[in-house]
């Protein structure tokens, strides 16, 4: 399971021709693997998110990309952070994740959430529905996908999905860990307690304690051992050999992408010593690890390596 994950959230890099896009992404994944990250993750979106760029900026379908990255790595787990359940029928998703496990020699992980990006749904023709609809769909999907990944043949006559003796052959090579993303205390964390191996929180630092308490309460109510669940926090960083260099690289990112100014307050920017200190404080809140992205400078050779070597010693395996 993930304790130190590197997420690649953007594919808009300066002075990068289209034929160099995948090599630039691959270099980040390889640096992540070699520097101590245990998981490489990409977003499951078709349009870029508003806080990262314009909707028409490059976005690569995540499972095709993960399968390609599997051929250039050998140890890191590979996952979406996280799959939008609304984009694929659950039986198809089970087959896709199984295929990723096979082509990666057993390194697939299922990250999944209810889906939230309304513009993407409306523009591309995916049914968005209400908040309640999406969470009902997610729960039914989990009741189909998880048995399929574990060698069973589920049947479900649900409100949203109907399957009968769903077969998944060949089976995954290993038991595929399941991460549910989000921090909703009533619905999301209850589903983590009931179905998942990992929770990836998206929340403020001051909210972490409350989220962990909510998860523990759901586990107690459901008879689940809370210690079985790994909890990670989604973060963003910009590290460079010096504070000044890191600040310059983040400023250059904002100059290329003015929307990124809104991310400045939430990003951890600085030298390796400064970044390590900030992440050490995060880990003291009770979480087990972090997922971290570096949209400002992850494309610069050596920066992902520096980030991994800075953070890996902080993580308890």
C-alpha positions in Angstrom: 0.0 0.0 0.0 1.0 3.6 -0.5 3.0 5.4 2.2 5.0 7.7 -0.1 3.3 8.2 -3.4 4.3 10.5 -6.3 1.3 11.9 -8.2 1.8 13.3 -11.7 -1.2 15.8 -12.1 -0.3 17.8 -15.1 1.2 17.2 -18.6 1.8 20.8 -19.6 5.5 21.3 -19.6 7.5 24.3 -21.0 9.4 23.8 -24.2 8.2 20.2 -24.5 7.1 19.0 -27.9 4.3 16.5 -28.2 6.7 13.7 -29.0 8.6 14.4 -25.8 5.6 14.4 -23.5 5.6 10.7 -22.6 9.4 10.6 -22.2 9.1 13.5 -19.8 6.4 11.7 -17.8 8.4 8.5 -17.8 11.5 10.2 -16.4 9.4 11.4 -13.5 8.2 7.9 -12.8 11.7 6.4 -13.0 13.1 9.1 -10.7 10.2 8.4 -8.3 11.0 4.7 -8.2 14.7 5.2 -7.8 14.5 7.8 -5.0 12.2 6.0 -2.6 8.6 6.5 -3.6 6.6 3.3 -3.4 3.7 4.3 -5.7 3.3 6.4 -8.9 -0.1 7.8 -9.4 -1.9 9.8 -12.1 -5.2 11.6 -12.1 -8.2 10.1 -13.8 -9.4 13.1 -15.6 -10.0 14.1 -19.3 -9.9 17.8 -18.8 -7.3 19.7 -16.7 -8.5 20.9 -13.3 -9.1 24.6 -12.8 -6.5 24.9 -10.1 -3.8 23.4 -12.3 -4.6 25.0 -15.7 -7.1 25.4 -18.5 -9.6 22.6 -19.3 -8.1 22.1 -22.8 -4.6 21.5 -21.6 -3.2 18.0 -22.2 -4.6 15.2 -20.1 -3.8 11.6 -20.9 -6.2 8.7 -20.1 -4.9 7.3 -16.9 -5.0 3.6 -17.3 -3.4 3.6 -20.8 -0.7 5.8 -19.3 -0.2 3.6 -16.2 0.1 0.5 -18.4 2.8 2.3 -20.4 4.7 3.4 -17.3 4.6 -0.2 -16.1 7.0 -1.0 -18.9 9.5 1.5 -17.7 9.4 0.7 -14.0 9.8 -2.5 -12.0 9.0 -1.8 -8.3 6.6 1.0 -7.7 2.9 0.3 -7.4 0.8 2.0 -10.1 -2.6 3.7 -9.4 -5.0 6.4 -10.3 -5.5 9.1 -7.7 -8.3 8.4 -8.0 -10.5 6.7 -10.6 -13.8 8.5 -11.1 -16.3 5.8 -10.7 -18.8 7.5 -13.0 -16.5 7.2 -16.1 -16.6 3.4 -16.5 -18.9 0.5 -15.8 -17.6 -1.3 -12.7 -17.1 -4.6 -14.6 -15.0 -2.8 -17.2 -13.0 -1.1 -14.4 -12.3 -4.5 -12.8 -11.0 -5.8 -16.1 -8.9 -2.7 -16.7 -7.3 -2.8 -13.2 -6.6 -6.6 -13.7 -5.0 -5.9 -17.0 -2.8 -3.3 -15.3 -1.8 -5.8 -12.7 -0.9 -8.4 -15.3 1.2 -6.0 -17.5 3.0 -4.6 -14.4 3.9 -8.0 -12.9 1.5 -7.5 -10.0 1.9 -3.8 -9.1 -1.7 -2.5 -9.7 -3.6 -0.6 -7.1 -7.2 0.5 -7.3 -7.7 4.1 -6.3 -11.4 5.1 -6.6 -13.8 7.9 -5.7 -17.3 9.0 -6.4 -16.4 11.5 -9.1 -16.9 15.3 -8.8 -15.8 17.3 -11.9 -19.1 18.4 -13.2 -17.7 20.3 -16.3 -16.0 17.1 -17.5 -19.2 15.1 -17.1 -21.4 17.6 -18.8 -19.0 18.3 -21.7 -18.2 14.6 -22.4 -21.6 13.1 -21.8 -21.1 11.2 -18.5 -24.1 11.3 -16.2 -23.3 13.5 -13.2 -26.4 13.2 -11.1 -26.6 14.3 -7.5 -24.1 13.9 -4.7 -26.3 11.1 -3.3 -26.5 9.4 -6.7 -22.7 9.3 -7.1 -22.1 7.8 -3.7 -24.8 5.2 -4.3 -23.1 4.3 -7.5 -19.7 4.1 -5.8 -21.0 1.7 -3.2 -22.7 -0.6 -5.7 -19.6 -0.5 -7.9 -17.4 -1.6 -5.0 -19.7 -4.5 -4.4 -19.0 -5.6 -8.0 -15.4 -4.7 -8.5 -13.9 -6.0 -5.3 -15.3 -9.6 -5.7 -14.2 -9.6 -9.3 -10.7 -8.7 -8.3 -10.7 -11.5 -5.7 -11.7 -14.4 -7.9 -15.4 -14.3 -7.2 -18.4 -14.1 -9.6 -20.6 -11.4 -8.2 -24.2 -10.8 -9.0 -26.0 -7.6 -8.2 -29.5 -6.3 -9.0 -28.8 -2.8 -7.8 -30.4 0.6 -8.4 -27.6 1.7 -10.7 -25.8 -1.5 -11.9 -27.0 -5.0 -12.7 -24.6 -7.9 -13.2 -25.0 -11.7 -13.1 -22.1 -14.1 -12.3 -19.5 -11.5 -13.5 -16.4 -13.4 -14.6 -12.9 -11.9 -14.4 -10.4 -14.2 -16.1 -7.4 -14.1 -15.9 -7.4 -13.1 -12.3 -4.9 -10.5 -10.9 -1.5 -11.8 -10.0 -1.8 -10.5 -6.5 -4.4 -9.1 -4.1 -4.9 -5.6 -5.4 -5.0 -2.9 -2.6 -7.9 -0.5 -2.7 -7.7 3.2 -1.9 -10.7 5.4 -1.5 -10.0 9.1 -2.0 -11.7 12.0 -0.2 -12.3 13.1 3.3 -16.1 13.0 3.8 -16.7 11.9 7.3 -20.1 10.4 6.9 -20.0 8.6 3.6 -16.5 8.4 2.3 -14.7 7.3 5.5 -17.5 4.9 6.2 -16.8 3.2 2.9 -13.1 3.2 3.6 -13.8 1.3 6.8 -16.1 -1.1 5.1 -14.2 -1.8 1.8 -10.8 -0.3 1.5 -7.2 -0.8 2.5 -6.2 2.8 2.3 -7.7 6.3 2.8 -6.3 9.2 0.9 -7.4 12.4 2.6 -7.8 15.7 1.0 -8.2 18.2 3.8 -6.6 20.9 5.8 -3.9 20.0 8.4 -6.2 21.2 11.2 -8.9 18.7 10.0 -6.7 15.5 10.1 -7.4 14.6 13.7 -11.2 14.8 13.2 -11.0 12.7 10.0 -8.9 10.1 11.8 -11.4 10.0 14.7 -14.3 9.6 12.2 -12.6 6.7 10.5 -11.9 5.0 13.8 -15.5 5.3 14.8 -16.7 3.8 11.5 -14.2 0.9 12.0 -15.4 0.3 15.5 -19.1 0.3 14.4 -18.3 -2.1 11.5 -16.0 -4.4 13.5 -13.0 -3.5 11.4 -9.5 -3.2 12.9 -8.5 0.4 12.3 -4.8 -0.5 12.2 -5.4 -2.5 8.9 -6.1 0.8 7.1 -3.3 3.1 5.9 -4.1 6.8 5.9 -2.3 9.1 3.5 -2.7 12.9 2.9 -2.7 14.5 -0.5 0.0 17.2 -0.7 2.0 19.4 -3.1 5.6 20.4 -3.1 8.3 22.3 -4.9 11.7 21.4 -3.7 15.1 22.6 -5.1 18.7 22.6 -3.8 18.1 26.1 -2.3 15.0 28.0 -1.0 15.6 30.7 -3.6 15.7 28.2 -6.5 12.5 26.5 -5.3 10.8 29.9 -5.1 12.0 30.9 -8.5 10.7 27.6 -10.0 7.3 28.1 -8.4 7.2 31.7 -9.6 8.0 30.5 -13.1 5.2 28.0 -12.9 2.7 30.7 -11.9 4.0 32.9 -14.7 3.2 30.1 -17.1 -0.1 29.3 -15.4 -1.6 32.2 -13.5 -4.3 29.9 -12.1 -1.6 28.2 -10.0 -1.3 31.3 -7.8 -4.2 29.9 -5.8 -2.0 26.8 -5.0 0.9 28.8 -3.5 -0.5 28.8 0.1 -1.0 25.0 0.1 2.3 24.0 -1.6 5.4 23.2 0.5 8.1 25.2 -1.2 11.8 25.2 -0.2 15.1 23.5 0.2 15.3 19.8 1.1 15.8 20.8 4.8 12.8 23.1 4.8 10.6 20.6 2.9 11.6 17.7 5.2 10.8 19.8 8.3 7.3 20.6 6.9 6.5 17.1 6.0 7.8 15.8 9.3 5.3 18.0 11.0 2.5 16.6 8.8 3.5 13.0 9.7 3.3 13.9 13.4 -0.5 14.4 13.0 -1.1 10.7 12.9 -1.2 9.9 9.2 0.8 7.0 7.9 2.2 8.7 4.8 1.6 11.2 2.0 0.9 11.4 -1.7 2.7 14.4 -3.1 2.7 16.1 -6.5 5.1 18.6 -8.0 3.3 20.4 -10.8 5.7 23.4 -10.7 9.0 21.6 -11.3 8.5 17.8 -11.4 9.4 17.9 -15.1 12.8 19.3 -14.4 15.4 16.5 -14.4 16.4 15.6 -10.9 13.6 17.3 -9.0 11.5 14.2 -8.4 14.7 12.4 -7.3 15.5 15.2 -4.8 11.9 15.1 -3.5 12.0 11.3 -3.0 15.4 11.4 -1.3 14.1 14.2 1.0 10.9 12.4 2.0 11.7 8.7 2.0 13.7 8.8 5.3 10.7 10.3 7.1 8.3 7.5 6.3 7.9 4.5 8.6 7.5 1.4 6.5 
